[in-house]
């Protein structure tokens, strides 16, 4: 056992000590963020299925004044890929699927021969298929409602594979949508019915469901996101999938995910052999994290964790299970991109008694949740210069390289940049996510440096001029353990 793991084990030797630690260190930290508008959601820590710590902040529905609580179902985004993976695992256990068989064995009428003949089930699960993202073809804009998993096929089935299957990793929502089609073909049931009966009900996930966004359900947390035209945060129903998909978007409460975890590790959902195969990481995703088959596999302070995160406009989720210690950590939020820094702060307390401080955790621009509590700004630089130049620092070099990659105008160049220069996390397709941030703000055409506005150790903020869409702020935060890689890239509309 590593020294860090040993120290962590002594810190959290019994539930009371862990509860005490989190009450004393995590609760006031969360309260500060909630008051500042940087967190709205739920945090749950459980050991062996029993809740050790829980906290809820913010509104589930602002219009109705409904507060978030432990029973509130949140949109968990790509965290739901774990459910699709488990469904595939069940079919493997029953002998109905072979992980290394080509897709065409189960979908003989698939119209793309490259996918049918070359791509295997395993490669869909570990994102090495060469498939991309069905969102690239106006899936959201068309307000597509999928009544069956095959309804996703027209949005990607004619696309060429980006690379030879198995040769590299590229996060793919299309790959998981195709897994849903395979589940329907093999079982004769709809994807949603199968997962509801064989995952949600079997695990006792009483608040988990697949939501029809057209109905604006009142019993879930409403997501709050920025509209494409900017301005204050608004309900996100028009910016998300109209129905939860095999690639993500299911709704679940934090206790639901704890029950899912306990059912997974106990063998209630899939066999122990399959659990081991599906949670053992094989694809490098950056320092300390690998992707397995629908699950991320990483380490924190010497502790192994398994899980997945998710992020969509107006919602973010992080699920981490520490299997050797029986501990589950769930963070669910109904605002953008805040679950991961909260989870890592809490995870540091759990594993070492010392929080992992996020370098930056700011409220979404224009957030109505409260006044931002930001650190004092560094002196503004560049405004008095005759021409703006990027600082000759690690952050400056990375941000300059990003602008070059983006300005090539191709998805491939941007994807390659992030594959090599950014430390990704499971469930978060970086290039696609950054492109979506720009598209939601109406940014098109080339970006150019206008002004450097804030320079600090580990981060750099610039104003970038766009051809269309106005000026934007871009903040580059470097990975402390690997200064040649980006830990986070934040894009904000100028106020």
N, C-alpha and C positions, 0 to 999 in steps of 0.2 A: 504493500500500500504506500502511495506517495505521502510525503510529509504534509502536503496541503490537504490531502484527503483525510489524513489522520487528525489534523487540527479541526477540520470541518466536522468530523464525526464526533469529536469531543464536544464541540459547540452545540450540536443538535442531538445529543444523546437520548433525549426523551421528548415527547410532545410538548411538555410544559416549557422546557428551555427554549425550544424553537418558537413556540407561541410568544413567549416573553421577548425574545430577540426581535421578532417581527413587529410586535406591538410597540416596542420602544424605538425601533429604527425605521421600519417601513411605513408605519401609519402616519407619523408627522410629515415624512417626506411626501407621501401621497396627498395628504391634506394640502400641503403647500402647492403642489402641482394642480390639484383640482381647483383651488382658489385662484390660481394664475391662468386657468384655462388650458393647461397642458395635459390634463387627463380627465376623461369621463368614462367610467366603466366599472369593471369588477375584477378583483384579484382573489384567487383562492389557492391556498396551499393545503395539501392533504397528505397524510401518511397512512399507507395501507387502507386507503378509502375513507378514512375518518378526517374530517376537516380540522386542521390545526390553526389555520388563520383564514379570515375572510374580511373583505372590505368592499364597499360599493360607493361610488361617487357619481354625481351628475345626473342628468335627465335622460330617461329612455325615450320620452316624447315631450319636447319642449312646449308644443302647442297645447297639450293637455296637462302639463305639469306633473307628468308621471316620472317618478324617480327610478333609477337603476337599482335593482336588488339582486339577490343570489338566484332568483328564479327567472330573471330576465334572459330571454334568448337573444343572442347577438349574431349578426352575420359574421361567420368565421372565415370567409374567403377561402383561400387555398388550403387552410387547415383541413378542410373536408376531403382533400385528396387521400387522407388516411382511410376514410370510409370506403372509397373506391378500391384502394389497395387491399383492404381486408376482404371486401367482396370477391376480388380476384383470388385472394388466398384461400377463401372457402372453396372456390371452384377447383383450385389446385388440389386441396386436401381431398376433395371428393372424386378426383381423377377425371374431371370434365375439362380441365385445361392443362396444357403443358407450357411452362414458362418460356421454353426455348423453341416453341413452334412458331412458324410464321403466321402473321395475322390472317392471311388468306385461308388457312385451314378452318377458321371459325367464321370468316366472312367471305365465302366463295364468290359472291357477286360484287365485291368491292371493285370500283371502276379504275382505281389507280394501281397498275401492276407492280410498280416499284414498292409501294407500301405493302401490298398483299404478299409479295414474294420475298422481300428483303427484311422487313421489320418484324421483330419478335415481340411477344408479350412482355418479356423482361425489359426490352429496350424502351417500350412505352412507359413502363413503371419507373425506370431509372433515368429517363429523359435523355437517352442516347439514340433515339429513333431517327433524328434528322427532321422531324416534324416541327412546326412552329406554333402559331397562335391563331385561333379562330377569330379573335378580336380584331385582327388586322383588316378584316373584310367588312367593316361597318356593322358588325354583329350587334353592338349596343345601339348604334344610331337607328337601326331598322326596327328596334324594339321587338326583337325576335323572341317568340315564346315557343319553347321546345316541348311538344307533347310527347315526343319519343326521342331517344338519344340519336337516332339517325337524322334528326333535324339539324344536327351540328355539321354533318358531313359536307353539305354544299359550301360551307365556309372555309374548308381547307383540303378537301379530298383531291382537288385538281392541282394542288401546289406541288412543286418539285421538292424532293428531299434536299435539305441544306448541306448535308454531308453523308458519307457512307455510314449506315447504321452501325452503332457500336464503336465508332472511331473517336467520338468525343461527346461531350455533354452540352445540351442546350435546353434550358427549361421550356417545357412544352405543354400548354393547356390543351392544344389539339390532341396530343397523345393521350391525355386522360379522358377527353371526350370520346376518343375511339375506344378506350377501355370500357366506357359505358355502353357503347354499341355492342361490343363483344359480350358483355354481361347479359344484355337483352337477348342476343342471338342464342346464347348457350342455355339460358334459363327459361326463355319464353315469357318472361315477365318484364314489365317496365323497370328501368334502372331504379326509379324512385321507390316503387313498391318493393323491389328486392331488398334494397338497403334498409328501408323502413322496417321490414320484418326481420331481416337477418343480422342487422347491425344495431339499429336504434332499440328495437324491442328486446332483443336478446341481451343487450348490455344494460337495459333499464334506463335508457336515456329519455326520460319522460317529457322533457321540454324541447327535444330536438325535432326538427321538421324541415321539409323542403317548402319554400315559400313562393307563392305567386305574387310577384311584386305589383302586378296590375291591381291587386285587391287592397293594397296598402294596409296590411294586417295591423291591428291595434295592440296585439299582445306581444310584440317584439320591440327590441330597441331600434329606433329610427336612426339611420346613419346620417351624419351631417358633413357635407362636402362643399367645396367651392364650385359654383356653376361655371360653365365654359366662358361666360362673359366676365367672370371675376365677381368682386363684391363680397357680401357677407355669406357665411355658410348657410346652406339650405338643405332640405331633405334630399337624400340621394336616390330616391326611387327611379328617377329618369336616367341615372348614370351607371346603373348596375344591370346585371342580367335579369331578364324578366322572370326567370325561373332558376332556382338553384341547379347546378350542373354537376356532372361527374368530375369536373375540374375544380369545383369549389362553390361556395356560396350558400351552403346549408346554414341554418340557424340552430344554435345550441346554447345552453346555459353553461356556466363554469362547472357546476356539479355534474352536468351531463358528461363533460370531457373527463372528469375524474372517474366516473363510472365506466366510460369507454376504456380508459387506461387500465383499470383493475380487471376488466373483462378480457382485455388483450393479454395481459401478463399471466392471468390465471388459466389460459387455454380455453376460455368460454367462447371465444370468437373464431380463432384458428388454432391449429395445433402448435405445440411448442417448437417443433422443427421449422414450421413456416414462420412463426414469430421471429425466430433467430435469423432466418434467411432474409426476411423482409426488413429487418431493423439493423442489419449489419452494413454499414456504409462502404461503398466501393468507388463512388465518384467524388473526387476532390472538389470542394466548393470554396476553399479558402482556409486560412489558419484555424485549426481545431474543429472543422466541420466537414462531413462527407454526406452524400446522399445515398440512400439505400433503395428500397423498392416502395416508394410512396411515403417514406419516413426519412427525416434527417437524423444523423448519428454524430454527436459531438462530445466535447469534453469541456468542463468548466471547473477550474481549480482542482483538477485531478478526478472529478466526478464525471462519469459518463451520463449523458442525457440523450433521450430519443424523443422526437416530436416533429412538429411542423408549425410554421406560422402562416399568416395570411394577411393580405392587405388589398383593399379595394377603395375607391373613392368613398369616404365617409365611414370606414370601419377598419379595424386592425385587430389581429388576434395572435397570441403566442401560447403554444402548448409545449411544455417540457416535462418529461417524465424521467426521473432518476431511478432506473430499475433496480440497481443494487441496494438502494436505500428505501425503496417503497414510497418515494415521495413524488408527488405530482404538483406542478406549478402551472396555473392557468391565468392568463391575463386577457381580458376581452374589453374592447373599447368601441364606442360608436363615433369616433373621430379618427382622422387619418394618422397612420404611421407613429403611434405612440406606444403600442403594446410591447414592441421589442425592447426599447430602452427601459421600460418599467420592469419587464421580465428579467433583463440582465442585472438591473439593480437588485431586485429581490433574489435572483439566483445567486449573486455573490454573497448575500447574507446567509442563504441556506447552506451553501457549500463551504464557505470559509469564515462566516461571521463578519465579513467585510464587503460592503456594497460595491458593485461595479458601477461607478458614476458615469452616466452618459456625458459625452463631451458637449452635447447640445440637445435640449429638450424644450422646444418653444411651442407656444400655442399657434394653431393655424392662423395665417394672416386674416385679420378681420373677425377673429373669433368673438362671438358675443358672450362667451362663458365668463369673461372677467378681464381685468387689466393684466397684460403680460408682465411677469416679473423676470426681466432679462438682466444678465450681468451688464455692468457698465460697458459701453462701446469703446473699442480701441480708437485712438486718434484716427480721424479720416485722413487717408493719404490719396494722392493721385489727382485731387481736384485742382491743385495749383500747378500740376505738371503740364508742360506744353502738349504732351501726348501720353495717353495712358499706356503703361507697360505692365506686363504680368511680373510679379515678384519672382526672383530667382531662388525660389524655395521649393521643397517637395510638393507643397500644396499648389504653388503657382505652375509648376511643370505639369502636374496632373490635370489641372483645370485647363491649361493651354492645350494639352493633348485631347481633352474631351471636346473642346471647341473644334479642333481640327477634324476629329472623328465625326462629330455631328454635321459639320459643314460639307462633308463628302456627299451627303444626301442619300446614303444607302443604309438600309437596316443592317446589312452584313458588316459594314465597317464599325457601326456603333456597337453591335453585338460582340465583335471581336475585341473592341476596346474594353468593354466591361468584363468579358471573359478573362482578359489578361491583367486588367488594372484595377479591378474592384473585388473586395472581399464579400461575396454574396452570402445569403442565408437561405435555408430551405423555404420554398413557397413564395419566393420573391424574384420574379424574372426581371433583373435590373434594367436591361436595355429597353424592354417593353414598357416597364413602369415609368422610366424617365421620359420616353417618347410620349406616353399617355399624359404625363404631367404637362408637357409642352403643348400637346394637342388640346387639352382641356382649357388651356389659357389662350387658345387661338394663335399660338406662335407658329409661324411658317417661315421657310426660307432660312438664310444663313444667320448665325449669331456672331456678334463682334464685341470685343471688350470696349466698354465705354468708360468705366471707372472702377478702381479698387477702393472699396469702402471700409473694409474691416479686415485686419490681419492680426491673427493671434497664433500662439503656439498650437499647432495641430489643425488649424482651420483658416480658411480664406473666403471672404465674400466679395463678389464683384457685381457691378451692374453691367448687364449685357444688353446691347441694342439688337432688336430684332427687325427683320424686314417688314413683318406684319404682326401686330399684337402688342406693341408698346415695349417699354423696357422691363426687364425682369432681373430679380436678384438671384444669383446662383452662389450657394455656399458649398465648398468642398471641405470635407472633414477626413483627415487621413487616418489610416489604421495605425494605432499606437504601436502594435507589435510588428507592423510591416509598413514603414513609411513610404514605400513605393506603390502602395495600394490605397484606393479610396474606401473608407469605411461607410460614408454616407454622402449623398449628393442631394441637396435641398434646392428646390426651384420655387420661387415665390413671385407673384405678380407685384409690381411696384404699387404702393398705395397712393 
